[in-house]
Amino acid sequence: MQFLSRIEEILLLAIWKLGDNAYGIAIREQVEKDTGVKWLSGAIYGPLSRLRKNGYVKTAIADSVADQRGRPRIYYTLTPVGKEKLQAIQILNRGMWAGVTDVK
């Protein structure tokens, strides 16, 4: 099994949680909510690019909105391979933590 980096795992999970609303800023905000750590916007785009290159996510550019300024939103969705990878990580994590008492 090819392992993902922790940030790639976190990003896949954020995209899964956001569903149809997974675009750059929303993904960063979800990651911040889940990790409790402030992330710079640029910090997620390198890993998102790798996830796309590896076939785990696909992108779609949103239709322009008249009142929206700047670049159009790029939405991310998990591919079937990305979903399988996320499921494999979930199973792996459950197995690794099985039988471990609370770490305090």
Buried (B, 14 or more C-beta within 10 A) or exposed (E): EEEBEEBBBBBBBBBBBBEEEBBBEBBBEBBEEEEEEEBEEEEBBEBBEBBBEBEBBEBEEEEEEEEEEEEEBBBBBBBEEBBEBBEBBEEEEEEEEEEEEEEE
